[in-house]
Amino acid sequence: MLFNFFKKDFTHYQQRGDRLYEEGRYAEARHEYDEALSLIKPDSPIAASEYLAGRLRATGNQLAQLNMQEAAHALQSGNIEKAIEHAELAMEQAEDDSIRVNAKEFIRKIDLPESPEVPKSHGHSCSSCSGSHHATPATSEISTDFLSHSERYELLIQPLPGDLSVRYRQMGERFAYAYVAVHDERLEEGYRILSELSRDVRSDILEYEIALLDFQSHRLADCEKRLNAALNINQGNPLCHLAMVQLMIETERLPKAVAILQHMIESGHLADDAMLMLGDVLQMLGDGDAALGKYIAALDLPSVAKTAAQKAIPLLEEMGRSADAQALAKRYLKGCC
């Protein structure tokens, strides 16, 4: 047992993970955090396991965002299959529901049949915004490293659900600049510009984007005020409802999250995703039977059926319903539990 003397504790791997995370090496950081979490002992501080769990969620979201960037790059180069592959991977990696929603919508828009209507040109050559996502650019070797600012903005807003990409396109150049700045991690600059715009323009989009930055900075009270303002302006913005659910979860107001999700389902605001999230929240509340019911209901929704099966199978296993779990795996996951 001499080797145990030299075995490193969780802090060693946590510190390595933190260093890799700061360097943007998220996959490697995730491995280190996984290793650290496996070494947590029952008498270790609760804050340590919570920190590592949070870091694992963060690395998943970062990897998902990188895959969405790759998906956009692939689409810009005319490689539809690779674009869908990256977006599907992003859906698997993301812990943040809004990223999963964007990835799903990205895939849905690619799969849309060609439309006879061609939107007005916005002064760019991005094929993904030309009305047909199956069109092939003049060259398949376009490098997005040299895209103009407006073209980058077009790629970033393309996956937004519903008519939001159209509405974001109408927000003007300063908003577009701020949006790209935030995406490039220039958060203070983006926040400043968005705040200035919000003083002159009443917009649910502005309030929502500022709320997201408040959330990231853990200014949760400000985030809630902004989201309420956004919803007062436009109850039809589905991302505002989704963000409010996430805020309710973060602030441990789970019954309120349930109420919002039920409203989203009834009103058709990202109803498929809301059904899945409702199952998640019910699980958090300790109601596994109710959660399973939502996941089973979601199996009838093609856009989320696979994810619903992935969530339902472990619950069925815990309930001793292995045969049902295997049946779902065979039907929805190609036999893999």
PLY file of the C-alpha trace (Angstrom):
ply
format ascii 1.0
element vertex 337
property float x
property float y
property float z
element edge 336
property int vertex1
property int vertex2
end_header
0.00 0.00 0.00
3.02 2.26 -0.22
1.72 3.82 -3.47
-1.17 5.41 -1.59
1.31 7.61 0.21
2.24 9.24 -3.06
-1.26 9.47 -4.46
-2.25 13.08 -5.17
-5.40 14.49 -3.59
-8.18 16.25 -5.46
-6.64 19.72 -5.10
-3.75 18.72 -7.38
-6.11 17.88 -10.25
-8.38 20.82 -9.48
-5.47 23.24 -9.78
-4.35 21.63 -13.03
-7.92 21.87 -14.31
-8.12 25.54 -13.37
-4.87 26.27 -15.20
-6.01 24.44 -18.32
-9.39 26.15 -18.18
-7.77 29.58 -18.09
-5.70 28.56 -21.12
-8.85 27.63 -22.99
-8.01 23.91 -23.05
-11.46 22.87 -21.93
-11.40 19.19 -22.87
-8.20 18.65 -20.90
-9.53 20.73 -18.01
-12.67 18.61 -17.94
-10.57 15.46 -17.61
-8.70 16.97 -14.64
-11.93 18.05 -12.93
-13.36 14.57 -13.43
-10.27 13.11 -11.80
-10.48 15.58 -8.93
-14.15 14.80 -8.34
-13.40 11.08 -8.18
-10.96 11.75 -5.32
-13.42 13.73 -3.21
-13.85 11.99 0.14
-16.95 11.98 2.36
-15.21 14.31 4.80
-14.06 16.74 2.08
-15.61 20.22 2.16
-18.98 20.37 0.40
-17.80 23.51 -1.36
-15.08 21.50 -3.10
-17.48 19.10 -4.78
-19.84 21.96 -5.67
-16.96 23.88 -7.22
-15.87 20.89 -9.30
-19.42 20.18 -10.41
-19.74 23.81 -11.49
-16.47 23.60 -13.37
-17.61 20.46 -15.16
-20.76 22.28 -16.23
-18.70 25.24 -17.39
-16.30 23.11 -19.45
-19.25 21.34 -21.05
-20.75 24.69 -22.03
-17.43 25.99 -23.35
-16.89 22.87 -25.45
-20.44 23.15 -26.74
-19.89 26.77 -27.73
-16.68 25.82 -29.54
-18.58 23.13 -31.42
-21.26 25.63 -32.39
-18.52 27.86 -33.79
-17.19 24.90 -35.76
-20.73 24.15 -36.93
-21.06 27.70 -38.22
-17.66 27.48 -39.93
-18.62 24.19 -41.58
-21.91 25.64 -42.78
-20.12 28.67 -44.20
-17.85 26.30 -46.13
-20.78 24.32 -47.51
-20.10 21.21 -45.42
-23.65 20.54 -44.19
-22.90 17.09 -42.75
-20.00 18.40 -40.64
-22.10 21.37 -39.48
-24.84 19.07 -38.19
-22.26 16.78 -36.57
-20.74 19.66 -34.57
-24.17 20.99 -33.57
-25.27 17.54 -32.36
-22.07 17.25 -30.33
-22.78 20.67 -28.83
-26.23 19.46 -27.76
-24.62 16.53 -25.93
-21.95 18.63 -24.23
-23.99 21.65 -23.17
-25.30 22.00 -19.64
-26.86 25.35 -20.49
-30.33 24.82 -21.96
-30.08 27.91 -24.14
-27.02 26.45 -25.93
-28.89 23.20 -26.52
-31.88 25.12 -27.86
-29.65 27.12 -30.22
-27.93 23.94 -31.44
-31.26 22.23 -32.07
-32.59 25.26 -33.93
-29.37 25.44 -35.97
-29.94 21.85 -37.13
-33.62 22.47 -37.78
-32.89 25.44 -40.02
-30.31 23.48 -41.99
-32.85 20.72 -42.54
-35.54 23.13 -43.81
-36.39 22.72 -47.49
-35.27 25.42 -49.84
-37.50 28.47 -49.73
-38.51 30.34 -52.90
-38.25 33.60 -50.98
-34.84 35.17 -50.69
-34.46 37.68 -47.85
-33.07 41.08 -48.62
-29.32 41.23 -48.83
-27.51 42.61 -45.81
-24.27 43.24 -47.62
-22.56 39.92 -46.94
-21.88 36.65 -48.75
-22.87 34.20 -46.02
-24.71 31.35 -47.75
-26.39 30.33 -44.51
-28.41 33.53 -44.56
-29.37 33.60 -48.24
-32.69 31.78 -47.92
-31.31 28.31 -48.73
-29.09 26.52 -46.28
-28.25 23.92 -48.94
-26.64 26.37 -51.30
-22.92 25.84 -51.85
-20.59 28.86 -51.72
-18.47 29.69 -54.75
-15.54 28.08 -53.00
-15.48 25.38 -50.34
-12.27 26.77 -48.90
-13.68 29.93 -47.33
-11.87 30.68 -44.09
-14.04 32.30 -41.47
-10.92 33.84 -39.95
-11.28 36.50 -42.63
-15.00 37.09 -42.38
-16.16 40.65 -41.96
-17.71 41.74 -38.68
-21.20 41.67 -40.20
-20.67 38.16 -41.56
-19.53 36.91 -38.17
-22.62 38.44 -36.62
-24.82 36.70 -39.18
-23.29 33.34 -38.30
-23.74 33.94 -34.58
-27.42 34.85 -34.79
-28.37 32.21 -37.37
-29.22 29.47 -34.78
-31.59 31.68 -32.76
-35.10 30.17 -32.53
-38.18 31.40 -34.33
-37.98 34.86 -35.86
-35.28 36.05 -33.47
-32.49 35.94 -36.06
-34.54 38.36 -38.18
-35.22 40.61 -35.20
-31.55 40.57 -34.13
-30.58 41.51 -37.67
-32.75 44.62 -37.32
-31.09 45.78 -34.09
-28.47 47.93 -35.79
-24.69 48.09 -36.11
-23.86 49.09 -32.52
-25.84 46.18 -31.16
-24.15 43.82 -33.62
-20.75 45.13 -32.53
-21.62 44.61 -28.85
-22.98 41.13 -29.54
-19.77 40.02 -31.24
-17.72 41.69 -28.48
-19.51 39.60 -25.86
-18.96 36.48 -27.94
-15.24 37.37 -28.07
-15.17 37.61 -24.24
-14.93 41.42 -24.29
-17.71 41.44 -21.75
-17.19 44.87 -20.22
-17.19 46.56 -23.62
-20.26 44.65 -24.73
-22.08 45.38 -21.47
-21.30 49.09 -21.71
-22.62 49.41 -25.27
-25.76 47.36 -24.58
-26.49 49.44 -21.47
-26.10 52.67 -23.44
-28.45 51.38 -26.12
-31.03 50.32 -23.53
-31.25 53.89 -22.26
-32.38 55.07 -25.70
-34.31 52.06 -27.01
-37.00 49.98 -25.32
-36.30 46.42 -26.46
-36.81 42.96 -25.03
-33.70 41.83 -26.90
-31.51 44.43 -25.21
-32.92 43.66 -21.78
-32.41 39.92 -22.35
-28.80 40.26 -23.51
-27.92 42.50 -20.57
-29.65 40.05 -18.22
-27.42 37.25 -19.50
-24.33 39.28 -18.70
-25.72 40.11 -15.25
-26.28 36.39 -14.70
-22.72 35.56 -15.73
-21.42 38.15 -13.27
-23.74 36.74 -10.58
-25.72 39.97 -10.36
-28.84 37.91 -9.99
-31.17 40.63 -8.72
-30.25 42.84 -11.69
-30.67 39.86 -13.99
-34.20 39.26 -12.73
-35.14 42.94 -13.15
-33.91 42.89 -16.73
-35.74 39.66 -17.57
-38.97 41.00 -16.09
-38.52 44.17 -18.13
-37.95 42.09 -21.27
-41.07 40.02 -20.65
-43.12 43.16 -19.97
-42.05 44.42 -23.38
-42.57 41.13 -25.21
-44.12 38.04 -23.65
-43.46 36.19 -26.90
-39.66 36.07 -26.63
-39.02 32.39 -25.77
-35.42 32.97 -24.68
-36.60 35.31 -21.94
-38.82 32.60 -20.49
-35.99 30.09 -20.75
-33.56 32.43 -19.01
-36.08 33.09 -16.24
-36.36 29.34 -15.65
-32.59 29.08 -15.35
-32.57 32.00 -12.92
-35.26 30.36 -10.79
-33.18 27.17 -10.70
-30.04 29.08 -9.79
-31.84 30.89 -6.95
-33.49 27.66 -5.76
-37.04 28.74 -6.55
-37.94 25.46 -8.19
-41.76 25.69 -7.84
-41.59 29.00 -9.71
-39.49 27.32 -12.41
-42.14 24.61 -12.72
-44.87 27.24 -13.16
-42.91 29.05 -15.90
-42.17 25.82 -17.74
-45.83 24.80 -17.64
-46.72 28.21 -19.09
-44.09 27.74 -21.83
-45.59 24.38 -22.77
-49.15 25.74 -22.82
-48.22 28.83 -24.82
-45.87 27.08 -27.25
-42.69 28.92 -26.20
-39.99 26.31 -26.97
-42.55 23.79 -25.73
-40.49 20.69 -26.60
-37.47 21.91 -24.65
-39.68 23.13 -21.83
-41.11 19.62 -21.47
-37.61 18.21 -20.98
-36.63 20.95 -18.56
-39.80 20.39 -16.58
-38.73 16.78 -16.12
-35.32 17.97 -14.93
-36.81 20.37 -12.39
-39.25 17.77 -11.09
-36.27 15.49 -10.57
-34.57 18.25 -8.58
-37.69 18.42 -6.45
-37.38 14.69 -5.77
-40.43 13.66 -7.79
-38.92 10.98 -9.98
-42.29 9.57 -11.08
-43.49 12.94 -12.34
-40.14 13.59 -14.02
-40.32 10.25 -15.80
-43.82 11.11 -16.96
-42.54 14.26 -18.67
-39.64 12.43 -20.31
-42.01 9.74 -21.61
-44.34 12.42 -22.96
-41.35 14.05 -24.69
-40.65 10.80 -26.57
-43.48 11.82 -28.90
-41.65 15.05 -29.78
-39.15 14.23 -32.56
-36.88 17.20 -31.83
-36.15 16.03 -28.27
-37.04 12.32 -28.34
-33.45 11.07 -28.17
-32.58 13.33 -25.24
-35.81 12.37 -23.50
-34.88 8.70 -23.82
-31.42 9.39 -22.41
-33.00 11.04 -19.39
-35.74 8.42 -18.92
-33.51 5.35 -19.08
-31.56 5.96 -15.82
-34.82 6.65 -13.97
-36.32 3.43 -15.27
-33.20 1.54 -14.18
-33.43 3.05 -10.70
-37.06 1.92 -10.50
-36.11 -1.62 -11.43
-37.74 -1.36 -14.84
-34.76 -2.66 -16.80
-36.87 -4.16 -19.57
-38.52 -0.78 -20.25
-35.12 0.91 -20.16
-33.72 -1.55 -22.69
-36.75 -1.09 -24.93
-36.22 2.67 -24.98
-32.51 2.25 -25.66
-33.23 -0.08 -28.57
-35.77 2.25 -30.11
-34.18 5.65 -29.54
-30.47 5.07 -28.87
-29.77 2.24 -31.30
-29.53 -0.28 -28.49
-27.00 1.59 -26.33
-27.99 2.31 -22.72
0 1
1 2
2 3
3 4
4 5
5 6
6 7
7 8
8 9
9 10
10 11
11 12
12 13
13 14
14 15
15 16
16 17
17 18
18 19
19 20
20 21
21 22
22 23
23 24
24 25
25 26
26 27
27 28
28 29
29 30
30 31
31 32
32 33
33 34
34 35
35 36
36 37
37 38
38 39
39 40
40 41
41 42
42 43
43 44
44 45
45 46
46 47
47 48
48 49
49 50
50 51
51 52
52 53
53 54
54 55
55 56
56 57
57 58
58 59
59 60
60 61
61 62
62 63
63 64
64 65
65 66
66 67
67 68
68 69
69 70
70 71
71 72
72 73
73 74
74 75
75 76
76 77
77 78
78 79
79 80
80 81
81 82
82 83
83 84
84 85
85 86
86 87
87 88
88 89
89 90
90 91
91 92
92 93
93 94
94 95
95 96
96 97
97 98
98 99
99 100
100 101
101 102
102 103
103 104
104 105
105 106
106 107
107 108
108 109
109 110
110 111
111 112
112 113
113 114
114 115
115 116
116 117
117 118
118 119
119 120
120 121
121 122
122 123
123 124
124 125
125 126
126 127
127 128
128 129
129 130
130 131
131 132
132 133
133 134
134 135
135 136
136 137
137 138
138 139
139 140
140 141
141 142
142 143
143 144
144 145
145 146
146 147
147 148
148 149
149 150
150 151
151 152
152 153
153 154
154 155
155 156
156 157
157 158
158 159
159 160
160 161
161 162
162 163
163 164
164 165
165 166
166 167
167 168
168 169
169 170
170 171
171 172
172 173
173 174
174 175
175 176
176 177
177 178
178 179
179 180
180 181
181 182
182 183
183 184
184 185
185 186
186 187
187 188
188 189
189 190
190 191
191 192
192 193
193 194
194 195
195 196
196 197
197 198
198 199
199 200
200 201
201 202
202 203
203 204
204 205
205 206
206 207
207 208
208 209
209 210
210 211
211 212
212 213
213 214
214 215
215 216
216 217
217 218
218 219
219 220
220 221
221 222
222 223
223 224
224 225
225 226
226 227
227 228
228 229
229 230
230 231
231 232
232 233
233 234
234 235
235 236
236 237
237 238
238 239
239 240
240 241
241 242
242 243
243 244
244 245
245 246
246 247
247 248
248 249
249 250
250 251
251 252
252 253
253 254
254 255
255 256
256 257
257 258
258 259
259 260
260 261
261 262
262 263
263 264
264 265
265 266
266 267
267 268
268 269
269 270
270 271
271 272
272 273
273 274
274 275
275 276
276 277
277 278
278 279
279 280
280 281
281 282
282 283
283 284
284 285
285 286
286 287
287 288
288 289
289 290
290 291
291 292
292 293
293 294
294 295
295 296
296 297
297 298
298 299
299 300
300 301
301 302
302 303
303 304
304 305
305 306
306 307
307 308
308 309
309 310
310 311
311 312
312 313
313 314
314 315
315 316
316 317
317 318
318 319
319 320
320 321
321 322
322 323
323 324
324 325
325 326
326 327
327 328
328 329
329 330
330 331
331 332
332 333
333 334
334 335
335 336
